[in-house]
């Protein structure tokens, strides 16, 4: 289970686009901050995805990912062109395929190959139609279909899939997705033939009866998700704060405990991302690199990434106990249980973390205010120093 958010310029305090996502995965599955530089590829070269191999393109963008250690794809990521994508597992009436591209493979390929949100959307759709989605998304063999929010510094799309079928909604103001398909009616774009397919399968009677959210879900879904559901809560967080949403506020959305957006348990929020996507400016991407966002600190990144704290991209065959993710996970075991219960030790830890993070946010805000007087190199250099400080303080918190 996961939750992905986007606030467009009309809903954000500073007229920028703000993206956020928690990745909910098995609690023992390490998720790493990994980086791939812009790369030129040879003609005829292929790329080994998690389960299948496909042709490579001439050039791929520099990308920063939050990546389950054992796969090619990623749960969320961004690129040097300010494209950011997050995906969700969804269940549909369409059959599951045993092989194909994972939703996370499609996500990585989208950020590697797309220079805008629209271009990334088109790339993902074309790959979905050509190769299909399928195969295990977990090492234990769990398979599912996917939905995504695809955004850049100007616009955003919700892409929802059911097997090889797809539908798209153009985001207005703000949007969130959780683990249910959510696009009402016919959407704004859809795969040719999807309505006829739905009629033939008995999902609906005719064109007028077509409602993707209602008819493609295997279990009944409400027209409007209630506030005590993750779907309803996440959308309400955005709606209640429309016009005032900031990167710091998006981080707080990801730490919500009443309905479990910040998930503790066997399924857990094992990685988180907030991207501050700024038109004609350097975008700033915040990643935790640790399990459970309430028990960690978001660290700022700006492209080019090379001199910041990153790992080589997966897949890895096993978890390294020396990774920060592993050491943090081991340290916070004492603080994970019953997140809604008042625990003095955990409260003290929370307070220390938020003090550090608020200081980081304030320092980045100060740099943004001074941005016009800084060269591009100076701006990047200052953010790199703040990134180093964030990692230093994160290490201190688990010793």
Steps between C-alpha positions, in 0.01 A plus 500: 500500500618853423380860473606752236416872499542795267421868552511713186597868500138606563495306828855565624605798708782609270339413163720195448414132458553284809506120474503253788492125548537227759605157379330230706676168461595199719659635817827311443548611137774763479430796273798701384568848365673418173625710211570446130674779302395609154625226269540453125437148375620305197273407213345160561567510875243337728396569858436217746189593697383298800344214303552574128751666268400783264687724251684797648462856367781723372526706820353479849464787744672530836260357759470478879297208634361346815556141397414163659845344514429186296338639183579709193209740548414742776203596716551872436755718334583819314729617224717795406208652304275526810281203413387305808294180511353282775305177459232306688396136502139456390270200460276474194272250327755446224720187515856521630787405271792294622759699307542849363616835633438577865320821583829606661689418179255718305554778753879489468481486122267801509738717703801379301345578162251785554597868502147612595212340686305461176795338325556262794129412496511420129816291542347296783178444303693389190712257704190365676326436168809340344629283785214482751532506876559185698716296730565509871530843663629341821754227549219285643322508166219755553368640170274801437405777260609860544394863513733802493522871544733645236595865542745773410526866599191595295246218490408153626315191385344202675556181301304193608536157344307175489714243326594655165210747519559853620321826576632849583373797698658844461550639852330826594637678810592186698457124507592193700481126439522207737435134420164519328432598142348845518438656158130569458313462173698493177795706625669752271684241288463126469620204298303457181246221540484502880127579512416228248718257697313586819165439328618167358625388844171594660653773716246753371203518262605775259694826459274685741552234767882515480669618822856369524526526880175317563497232230867392489533451877436140614339627822245782545652847534316810624447796268690709758755337731422565870733715711597204718649321197850568372357606164260746660742629764780572254271694265351689795846599624559668165153654478511649849833667429446611140700815431734447794675169425878499551768229487499489882123458506525218245745326734244529781231347273725197458530466879125469568419222750121503554422312178854366455650699214822470701479124524651298786479121499583204279416725207684821564585837345857405416592808293366848434550782250390864477594693185481879477468548123582858401455638149817661357675432832687207651253248642575366847428135577473379860550129578505320837708194407360328809201303615194688640496876424403603854821339630736662253613822336443613142830590329514750211647416158549709188631395159781433419507242778851350470653652815204427728425194714376231258541132419553319171169382349373148561428225467694367799490131591480555877455768764821658627484551879729802460254696287353797688153356434598176678663668798211745542249213478683315774517808723130597478361152573439619857293796376287348223209336682164672561572837335178659633590421861672772702853380587738748671814345351360515148361850554847620595646334190231660282576842645870470430438382144255779419731764645779380271274476197337840556847649515584334167177628344568851628854496363376389158231771509768760577706380204194526274446859616862579409490302176498795261826626647671159471649336196367159401818340634474687832137393545585135436800520733291633789234229458776238493628629833151482648467145366825404676377658821169312473681168466739583783212578735311189386801285585528664843135419573555124473816474709 
